[in-house]
Amino acid sequence: MVWGMTLETFTAVHVVLSLIGIVAGFVVVLSFFRGKRLRVWTALFLLTTVATSVTGFAFPVDHLLPSHIVGAISLVVLAVAVVALFGLHFRDVWRGIYVVSTALALYFNVFVGVTQAFLKVPALHALAPQQTEPPFVVAQLLVLALFILLTVVAVKRFRRDVVARA
């Protein structure tokens, strides 16, 4: 039992939160390309991604796992995004910091998703049972390259929209 739920139910809730966070995160990051801020999608992304990271710590384990480290870093990054957005209203440099921290939090969620896919999906697990084999490394490098590209474009476009309106 975890938080009054069976482990299977808790795992399902954790996975659903993560998937909602990933979808909402992509909507939010892609909205930056148009210089837009989607309030409802942003709230959904922030809430579900924080919940995903928090619930990740509740799984019964007897030692610190890499997923705990990623979860802790993600929570720090999400805190920066929340401060940049709500505390500083993404003024000046905080606009770029907000975009980068949002994209980074999404990346961490996708990174863990790819890792879990290689652990849980039989066809992927057969390709990289130790998660050190080339298919796993290539998949993670492609995800990283995609997020670097998305983040650079998002920062430029989101900032450009402010300059154009000024």
Secondary structure in CASP SS format (residue, H / E / C, confidence):
PFRMAT SS
TARGET T0000
AUTHOR 0000-0000-0000
METHOD secondary structure of the structure
MODEL  1
M C 1.00
V E 1.00
W C 1.00
G C 1.00
M E 1.00
T C 1.00
L H 1.00
E H 1.00
T H 1.00
F H 1.00
T H 1.00
A H 1.00
V H 1.00
H H 1.00
V H 1.00
V H 1.00
L H 1.00
S H 1.00
L H 1.00
I H 1.00
G H 1.00
I H 1.00
V H 1.00
A H 1.00
G H 1.00
F H 1.00
V H 1.00
V H 1.00
V H 1.00
L H 1.00
S H 1.00
F H 1.00
F C 1.00
R C 1.00
G C 1.00
K C 1.00
R C 1.00
L C 1.00
R H 1.00
V H 1.00
W H 1.00
T H 1.00
A H 1.00
L H 1.00
F H 1.00
L H 1.00
L H 1.00
T H 1.00
T H 1.00
V H 1.00
A H 1.00
T H 1.00
S H 1.00
V H 1.00
T H 1.00
G H 1.00
F C 1.00
A C 1.00
F C 1.00
P C 1.00
V C 1.00
D C 1.00
H C 1.00
L C 1.00
L C 1.00
P H 1.00
S H 1.00
H H 1.00
I H 1.00
V H 1.00
G H 1.00
A H 1.00
I H 1.00
S H 1.00
L H 1.00
V H 1.00
V H 1.00
L H 1.00
A H 1.00
V H 1.00
A H 1.00
V H 1.00
V H 1.00
A H 1.00
L H 1.00
F H 1.00
G H 1.00
L C 1.00
H C 1.00
F C 1.00
R C 1.00
D C 1.00
V H 1.00
W H 1.00
R H 1.00
G H 1.00
I H 1.00
Y H 1.00
V H 1.00
V H 1.00
S H 1.00
T H 1.00
A H 1.00
L H 1.00
A H 1.00
L H 1.00
Y H 1.00
F H 1.00
N H 1.00
V H 1.00
F H 1.00
V H 1.00
G H 1.00
V H 1.00
T H 1.00
Q H 1.00
A H 1.00
F H 1.00
L H 1.00
K H 1.00
V C 1.00
P H 1.00
A H 1.00
L H 1.00
H H 1.00
A H 1.00
L H 1.00
A C 1.00
P C 1.00
Q C 1.00
Q C 1.00
T C 1.00
E C 1.00
P H 1.00
P H 1.00
F H 1.00
V H 1.00
V H 1.00
A H 1.00
Q H 1.00
L H 1.00
L H 1.00
V H 1.00
L H 1.00
A H 1.00
L H 1.00
F H 1.00
I H 1.00
L H 1.00
L H 1.00
T H 1.00
V H 1.00
V H 1.00
A H 1.00
V H 1.00
K H 1.00
R H 1.00
F H 1.00
R H 1.00
R H 1.00
D H 1.00
V H 1.00
V H 1.00
A H 1.00
R H 1.00
A C 1.00
END
